[in-house]
């Protein structure tokens, strides 16, 4: 086996471990916010901390691989690094809430149970099974230079269109959705309204915050669901 094959094998193993860890983290995260039992919540939060520590061990490996001149395509590694950093931020949010609620008279354990939900990382198309692959002449390809890095003057950025990674440089700043470059947010429980989301940093007007993901359904199904929700109160 050649050196390049060994290196690719190492990259594949790291990426697989990161994705497995992200899936486990998401599963535990949901359990933390689904339970009203204080003891269970404490256990799940401890599991969350263990999982994030496992993920942190891969950060150094990924940074080393990204710096390697032997690797040409580093998009997958950079995405994995962003995934771990995102989970670390989410863990900080959880730890901050736990500390705040320890001094609350109501506490999370005494609040009404919220509806269960499934955490997803991308839109799910109910009827469309496969996303359409656009041809190059159908894409909005900018003409930005390496120095400009697709900033405010980028034609795509001005029209609220993200650049396509295959046709842009690695310093492109107009791929926030694709690279999960989200603002810091805080998930919290509201009074009688379930879970809410608020900013955990100062934001400028019009600044990108986070991608809203959910089911993409046809209008007929939307009307049917609307009727069900209305009938059920």
Residue frames relative to the residue before (quaternion, step in Angstrom):
aa qw qx qy qz dx dy dz
X 1.0000 0.0000 0.0000 0.0000 0.00 0.00 0.00
X 0.4199 -0.7318 0.4835 0.2332 3.60 -0.79 1.04
X 0.6801 -0.4950 0.3523 0.4102 3.55 -1.32 0.31
X 0.6525 0.5262 -0.3194 0.4420 3.59 0.99 -0.83
X 0.6419 0.5184 -0.3166 0.4679 3.57 1.08 -0.76
X 0.6340 0.5222 -0.3216 0.4710 3.57 1.03 -0.79
X 0.6536 0.5139 -0.3083 0.4623 3.56 0.98 -0.90
X 0.6610 0.4976 -0.3066 0.4706 3.59 0.96 -0.87
X 0.6186 0.5448 -0.3356 0.4560 3.57 1.10 -0.73
X 0.6424 0.5168 -0.3097 0.4737 3.56 1.04 -0.82
X 0.6417 0.5209 -0.3195 0.4634 3.59 0.97 -0.88
X 0.6614 0.5194 -0.3038 0.4479 3.58 0.89 -0.95
X 0.6571 0.5098 -0.3125 0.4590 3.59 0.98 -0.84
X 0.6554 0.5076 -0.3117 0.4644 3.59 0.96 -0.86
X 0.6675 0.5050 -0.3000 0.4577 3.57 0.90 -0.94
X 0.6363 0.5255 -0.3235 0.4628 3.57 1.03 -0.79
X 0.6646 0.5043 -0.3014 0.4617 3.59 0.93 -0.91
X 0.6388 0.5260 -0.3268 0.4567 3.57 1.00 -0.82
X 0.6792 0.4886 -0.2988 0.4590 3.59 0.86 -0.95
X 0.6264 0.5226 -0.3348 0.4716 3.59 1.01 -0.78
X 0.6612 0.5157 -0.2967 0.4570 3.57 0.98 -0.88
X 0.6315 0.5304 -0.3231 0.4642 3.57 1.04 -0.82
X 0.6532 0.5141 -0.3100 0.4614 3.58 0.97 -0.87
X 0.6526 0.5019 -0.3085 0.4765 3.59 0.98 -0.85
X 0.6334 0.5388 -0.3221 0.4525 3.57 0.98 -0.91
X 0.6580 0.5142 -0.3073 0.4563 3.60 0.91 -0.94
X 0.6477 0.5302 -0.3122 0.4495 3.56 1.00 -0.87
X 0.6786 0.4735 -0.2837 0.4846 3.58 0.94 -0.92
X 0.6031 0.5705 -0.3458 0.4373 3.58 1.05 -0.82
X 0.6608 0.5049 -0.3040 0.4649 3.57 0.92 -0.89
X 0.6395 0.5305 -0.3228 0.4533 3.58 1.02 -0.80
X 0.6060 0.5686 -0.3491 0.4330 3.57 1.03 -0.79
X 0.7770 0.3602 -0.1779 0.4846 3.57 0.87 -0.99
X 0.6041 0.5590 -0.3627 0.4370 3.59 1.27 -0.09
X 0.7169 0.4588 -0.2532 0.4599 3.58 1.09 -0.68
X 0.2665 -0.7405 0.5944 0.1653 3.54 -1.20 0.65
X 0.5234 0.6305 -0.4009 0.4096 3.56 1.33 -0.05
X 0.4473 -0.7320 0.4489 0.2502 3.57 -0.56 1.18
X 0.6634 0.5091 -0.3109 0.4518 3.60 0.97 -0.84
X 0.6547 0.4984 -0.3075 0.4778 3.57 0.99 -0.84
X 0.6317 0.5423 -0.3271 0.4471 3.55 0.98 -0.85
X 0.6497 0.5192 -0.3060 0.4633 3.56 0.98 -0.89
X 0.6475 0.5151 -0.3102 0.4681 3.59 1.02 -0.85
X 0.6762 0.4931 -0.2982 0.4590 3.59 0.88 -0.93
X 0.6386 0.5215 -0.3294 0.4602 3.58 1.03 -0.73
X 0.6216 0.5216 -0.3298 0.4825 3.58 1.12 -0.68
X 0.6347 0.5164 -0.3176 0.4792 3.58 1.06 -0.79
X 0.6223 0.5477 -0.3252 0.4550 3.55 1.08 -0.80
X 0.6553 0.5108 -0.3050 0.4654 3.57 0.99 -0.86
X 0.6344 0.5283 -0.3282 0.4591 3.60 0.99 -0.81
X 0.6795 0.5044 -0.2889 0.4476 3.55 0.94 -0.94
X 0.6668 0.4915 -0.3173 0.4617 3.58 0.95 -0.81
X 0.6115 0.5380 -0.3503 0.4625 3.60 1.11 -0.57
X 0.6076 0.5380 -0.3448 0.4717 3.59 1.10 -0.68
X 0.6759 0.5070 -0.2861 0.4519 3.54 0.96 -0.95
X 0.6196 0.5683 -0.3419 0.4198 3.58 1.05 -0.77
X 0.6037 0.5782 -0.3540 0.4194 3.57 1.15 -0.59
X 0.6727 0.4984 -0.3009 0.4566 3.58 1.16 -0.51
X 0.4933 0.6818 -0.4236 0.3351 3.59 1.22 -0.38
X 0.6827 0.4878 -0.2952 0.4569 3.60 0.81 -0.97
X 0.6353 0.5286 -0.3283 0.4575 3.58 1.01 -0.83
X 0.6716 0.4993 -0.2955 0.4609 3.56 0.94 -0.93
X 0.6409 0.5241 -0.3263 0.4561 3.61 0.94 -0.87
X 0.6438 0.5203 -0.3148 0.4645 3.59 1.02 -0.84
X 0.6661 0.5015 -0.2966 0.4657 3.56 0.96 -0.89
X 0.6376 0.5331 -0.3279 0.4492 3.59 1.00 -0.80
X 0.6868 0.4881 -0.2743 0.4634 3.58 1.06 -0.78
X 0.5350 0.6488 -0.3945 0.3703 3.59 1.27 -0.32
X 0.4024 -0.7204 0.5192 0.2224 3.57 -0.92 0.94
X 0.5755 0.6068 -0.3702 0.4045 3.57 1.25 -0.30
X 0.6872 0.4421 -0.2723 0.5080 3.57 1.22 -0.42
X 0.2649 -0.7925 0.5349 0.1253 3.55 -0.64 1.15
X 0.7757 0.2671 -0.1430 0.5536 3.58 0.80 -1.02
X 0.0368 -0.8446 0.5324 -0.0432 3.58 -0.30 1.29
X 0.3473 0.7799 -0.4728 0.2183 3.60 1.28 0.12
X 0.6718 0.5050 -0.3032 0.4490 3.60 0.88 -0.96
X 0.6512 0.5082 -0.3120 0.4694 3.59 1.02 -0.80
X 0.6612 0.5016 -0.3060 0.4665 3.58 0.96 -0.85
X 0.6290 0.5238 -0.3271 0.4722 3.57 1.08 -0.73
X 0.6479 0.5175 -0.3140 0.4623 3.59 1.00 -0.86
X 0.6226 0.5348 -0.3292 0.4670 3.58 1.06 -0.78
X 0.6544 0.5045 -0.3037 0.4743 3.59 0.98 -0.87
X 0.6205 0.5521 -0.3407 0.4405 3.58 1.03 -0.77
X 0.6742 0.4870 -0.2932 0.4715 3.58 0.90 -0.94
X 0.6482 0.5161 -0.3194 0.4598 3.58 0.94 -0.88
X 0.6332 0.5293 -0.3271 0.4603 3.58 1.05 -0.76
X 0.6648 0.4924 -0.3076 0.4701 3.59 0.95 -0.86
X 0.6114 0.5435 -0.3455 0.4597 3.58 1.09 -0.68
X 0.6471 0.5065 -0.3157 0.4745 3.58 1.02 -0.81
X 0.6467 0.5166 -0.3172 0.4629 3.58 0.99 -0.81
X 0.6335 0.5195 -0.3357 0.4649 3.58 1.03 -0.73
X 0.6205 0.5380 -0.3389 0.4591 3.58 1.03 -0.77
X 0.6223 0.5427 -0.3265 0.4600 3.55 1.05 -0.83
X 0.6615 0.5137 -0.2947 0.4601 3.56 0.92 -0.99
X 0.6735 0.4946 -0.2937 0.4642 3.58 0.91 -0.95
X 0.6371 0.5301 -0.3203 0.4588 3.58 1.06 -0.79
X 0.6558 0.5095 -0.3054 0.4658 3.58 0.99 -0.86
X 0.6375 0.5403 -0.3235 0.4438 3.56 0.98 -0.88
X 0.6649 0.5000 -0.2955 0.4697 3.55 0.97 -0.91
X 0.6673 0.5066 -0.3013 0.4553 3.59 0.97 -0.88
X 0.7120 0.4715 -0.2603 0.4505 3.56 0.92 -0.91
X 0.5263 0.6281 -0.4131 0.3974 3.57 1.24 -0.32
X 0.7311 0.3846 -0.2135 0.5215 3.58 1.22 -0.56
X 0.5266 0.6310 -0.4076 0.3980 3.57 1.30 0.14
X 0.4800 -0.6721 0.4782 0.2986 3.58 -0.97 0.80
X 0.6823 0.4753 -0.2929 0.4720 3.56 1.05 -0.73
X 0.1367 -0.8328 0.5245 0.1126 3.57 0.90 -0.93
X 0.5992 -0.5819 0.4072 0.3695 3.56 -1.16 0.51
X 0.6512 0.5531 -0.3239 0.4063 3.57 0.98 -0.76
X 0.7116 0.4388 -0.2587 0.4839 3.59 1.18 -0.47
X 0.5525 0.6047 -0.4026 0.4087 3.57 1.25 -0.05
X 0.5968 -0.5811 0.4020 0.3802 3.60 -1.11 0.56
X 0.5598 -0.6217 0.4362 0.3314 3.56 -1.08 0.75
X 0.3198 -0.7484 0.5513 0.1834 3.56 -0.92 0.92
X 0.6306 -0.5345 0.3978 0.3980 3.54 -1.24 0.43
X 0.4895 -0.6637 0.4781 0.3022 3.56 -1.03 0.78
X 0.0288 -0.7886 0.6142 0.0114 3.55 -1.15 0.59
X 0.3612 -0.7043 0.5686 0.2240 3.54 -1.29 0.40
X 0.3546 -0.7365 0.5382 0.2054 3.57 -0.74 1.06
X 0.0187 -0.7945 0.6067 -0.0156 3.60 -0.74 1.06
X 0.3815 -0.7549 0.4994 0.1877 3.57 -1.13 0.65
X 0.7819 0.1502 -0.1042 0.5960 3.58 1.30 -0.13
X 0.6342 -0.5244 0.3939 0.4095 3.57 -1.22 0.35
X 0.2152 -0.7646 0.5952 0.1219 3.55 -1.07 0.78
X 0.2299 -0.7860 0.5652 0.0998 3.54 -0.62 1.18
X 0.3914 -0.7621 0.4722 0.2078 3.56 -0.50 1.22
X 0.7962 0.2816 -0.1447 0.5156 3.58 0.89 -0.90
X 0.6911 0.4474 -0.2880 0.4892 3.59 0.98 -0.75
X 0.2767 -0.8149 0.4939 0.1243 3.57 -0.40 1.24
X 0.8108 0.1476 -0.0442 0.5647 3.56 1.01 -0.73
X 0.4228 -0.7099 0.4977 0.2638 3.57 -0.83 0.96
X 0.4972 -0.6685 0.4684 0.2941 3.56 -1.03 0.82
X 0.2910 -0.7486 0.5744 0.1582 3.55 -0.95 0.94
X 0.2850 -0.7888 0.5227 0.1527 3.56 -0.46 1.20
X 0.4358 -0.6517 0.5495 0.2886 3.55 -1.22 0.58
X 0.6757 -0.5177 0.3273 0.4101 3.56 -1.19 0.46
X 0.6897 0.4825 -0.2984 0.4500 3.59 0.95 -0.79
X 0.6353 0.5023 -0.3319 0.4837 3.59 1.31 -0.11
X 0.6220 0.5570 -0.3277 0.4421 3.58 1.29 -0.30
X 0.4327 -0.6541 0.5507 0.2858 3.54 -1.27 0.46
X 0.0029 -0.8179 0.5727 -0.0554 3.59 -0.06 1.32
X 0.3066 -0.7760 0.5249 0.1683 3.58 -0.62 1.14
X 0.3868 -0.7087 0.5388 0.2403 3.56 -1.32 0.12
X 0.2560 0.7986 -0.5055 0.2029 3.57 1.14 0.63
X 0.4251 -0.6869 0.5294 0.2593 3.55 -1.17 0.61
X 0.6950 -0.4577 0.3530 0.4276 3.55 -1.32 0.23
X 0.6686 0.5251 -0.3031 0.4304 3.59 0.99 -0.86
X 0.6953 0.4844 -0.2896 0.4451 3.60 0.94 -0.81
X 0.1733 -0.8487 0.4840 0.1243 3.57 1.26 -0.53
X 0.5784 -0.6255 0.3642 0.3763 3.58 1.06 0.79
X 0.1801 0.8028 -0.5397 0.1783 3.54 0.65 1.15
X 0.8448 -0.1953 0.1375 0.4789 3.56 -1.16 -0.66
X 0.6985 0.4693 -0.2777 0.4634 3.60 1.13 -0.55
X 0.4202 0.7050 -0.4671 0.3289 3.60 1.25 -0.02
X 0.5206 -0.6606 0.4450 0.3075 3.59 -0.86 0.98
X 0.6514 0.5116 -0.3166 0.4624 3.59 0.99 -0.80
X 0.6541 0.5186 -0.3098 0.4553 3.58 0.94 -0.92
X 0.6561 0.5257 -0.3073 0.4458 3.58 0.99 -0.82
X 0.7377 0.3624 -0.2130 0.5284 3.60 1.17 -0.59
X 0.4853 -0.6952 0.4105 0.3357 3.60 1.29 0.41
X 0.4911 0.6155 -0.4495 0.4218 3.56 1.00 0.93
X 0.3745 -0.7357 0.5144 0.2322 3.58 -0.80 0.94
X 0.5057 -0.6365 0.4917 0.3120 3.55 -1.16 0.66
X 0.4338 -0.6754 0.5330 0.2676 3.56 -1.22 0.54
X 0.5153 -0.6941 0.4026 0.3009 3.64 -0.59 1.13
X 0.6575 0.5410 -0.3223 0.4136 3.61 0.94 -0.86
X 0.7760 0.3224 -0.1585 0.5184 3.57 1.15 -0.62
X 0.6759 0.4315 -0.3010 0.5161 3.58 1.19 0.48
X 0.5528 -0.6243 0.4288 0.3476 3.61 -1.18 0.38
X 0.6616 -0.5595 0.3459 0.3600 3.57 -1.24 0.50
X 0.6553 0.4974 -0.3122 0.4751 3.61 1.25 -0.24
X 0.3363 0.7654 -0.4853 0.2561 3.58 1.30 0.14
X 0.2288 -0.7919 0.5555 0.1099 3.58 -0.88 1.00
X 0.6244 0.5414 -0.3260 0.4590 3.56 1.31 0.19
X 0.5607 0.5550 -0.4173 0.4512 3.58 0.86 1.03
X 0.1388 0.8527 -0.4943 0.0964 3.57 1.06 0.78
X 0.6344 0.5146 -0.3364 0.4686 3.59 0.99 -0.75
X 0.7181 0.4791 -0.2557 0.4353 3.55 0.77 -1.08
X 0.7436 0.3734 -0.2064 0.5148 3.58 1.10 -0.70
X 0.4061 -0.7409 0.4484 0.2919 3.60 1.32 0.14
X 0.2898 0.7602 -0.5265 0.2468 3.59 0.95 0.87
X 0.0744 0.8463 -0.5162 0.1086 3.52 0.44 1.29
X 0.5289 -0.5836 0.5017 0.3578 3.54 -1.25 0.40
X 0.5626 -0.5905 0.4420 0.3733 3.58 -1.21 0.40
X 0.0064 -0.8030 0.5947 -0.0391 3.55 -0.79 1.06
X 0.2782 -0.7583 0.5712 0.1459 3.53 -1.26 0.42
X 0.2687 -0.7450 0.5914 0.1515 3.58 -0.78 1.06
X 0.0720 0.8099 -0.5768 0.0783 3.58 -0.81 0.95
X 0.4675 -0.6614 0.5094 0.2907 3.55 -1.26 0.40
X 0.2597 -0.7658 0.5723 0.1362 3.56 -0.89 0.98
X 0.5697 -0.5755 0.4502 0.3763 3.54 -1.28 0.14
X 0.8646 -0.0534 -0.0178 0.4992 3.54 -0.41 1.30
X 0.6916 0.4576 -0.2860 0.4801 3.61 1.23 0.13
X 0.5825 -0.6089 0.3717 0.3897 3.59 1.19 0.39
X 0.7619 -0.3447 0.2748 0.4746 3.55 -1.15 -0.65
X 0.1354 -0.7776 0.6098 0.0721 3.54 -1.13 0.73
X 0.2692 -0.7448 0.5876 0.1660 3.56 -1.31 0.19
X 0.0465 0.7977 -0.5995 0.0456 3.58 -0.82 0.96
X 0.6012 -0.5762 0.4186 0.3625 3.56 -1.22 0.50
X 0.1845 -0.7732 0.5978 0.1040 3.56 -1.10 0.73
X 0.7133 0.2876 -0.2494 0.5885 3.55 1.19 0.67
X 0.5864 -0.5583 0.4385 0.3900 3.57 -1.24 0.28
X 0.1074 -0.8077 0.5794 0.0194 3.57 -0.89 0.98
X 0.3863 -0.6923 0.5593 0.2422 3.54 -1.16 0.69
X 0.6258 -0.5319 0.4062 0.4006 3.58 -1.19 0.48
X 0.8226 0.2088 -0.1744 0.4993 3.58 -0.85 0.99
X 0.4677 0.6889 -0.4434 0.3318 3.60 1.25 0.02
X 0.5179 -0.6416 0.4722 0.3115 3.57 -1.05 0.83
X 0.1992 -0.8036 0.5538 0.0890 3.58 -0.83 0.99
X 0.7524 -0.2879 0.2513 0.5365 3.57 0.44 -1.20
X 0.4865 -0.6397 0.5019 0.3198 3.57 -1.19 0.48
X 0.2894 -0.7320 0.5898 0.1804 3.57 -0.93 0.90
X 0.0811 -0.8186 0.5686 0.0002 3.57 -0.49 1.22
X 0.2130 0.7716 -0.5833 0.1379 3.54 -1.10 0.65
X 0.6825 -0.4362 0.3613 0.4619 3.54 -1.26 -0.35
X 0.2112 -0.7357 0.6289 0.1363 3.56 -1.00 0.84
X 0.0126 0.8403 -0.5358 0.0820 3.55 -0.29 1.30
X 0.5593 -0.5994 0.4416 0.3644 3.61 -1.16 0.49
X 0.6717 -0.5309 0.3381 0.3907 3.58 -1.20 0.53
X 0.6129 0.5599 -0.3557 0.4293 3.61 1.02 -0.73
X 0.6757 0.4786 -0.2848 0.4829 3.57 0.93 -0.92
X 0.6133 0.5533 -0.3466 0.4446 3.59 1.07 -0.73
X 0.6604 0.5048 -0.3017 0.4670 3.58 0.99 -0.86
X 0.6393 0.5291 -0.3187 0.4581 3.57 1.03 -0.85
X 0.6698 0.4909 -0.2977 0.4709 3.58 0.93 -0.89
X 0.6180 0.5591 -0.3390 0.4366 3.56 1.06 -0.82
X 0.6522 0.5139 -0.3037 0.4673 3.56 1.00 -0.85
X 0.6395 0.5272 -0.3203 0.4587 3.59 1.01 -0.88
X 0.6660 0.5034 -0.2994 0.4619 3.58 0.93 -0.95
X 0.6501 0.5239 -0.3101 0.4546 3.57 1.01 -0.86
X 0.6806 0.4985 -0.2818 0.4570 3.59 0.95 -0.94
X 0.7025 0.4606 -0.2619 0.4751 3.56 1.10 -0.73
X 0.5019 -0.6757 0.4102 0.3511 3.58 1.28 -0.07
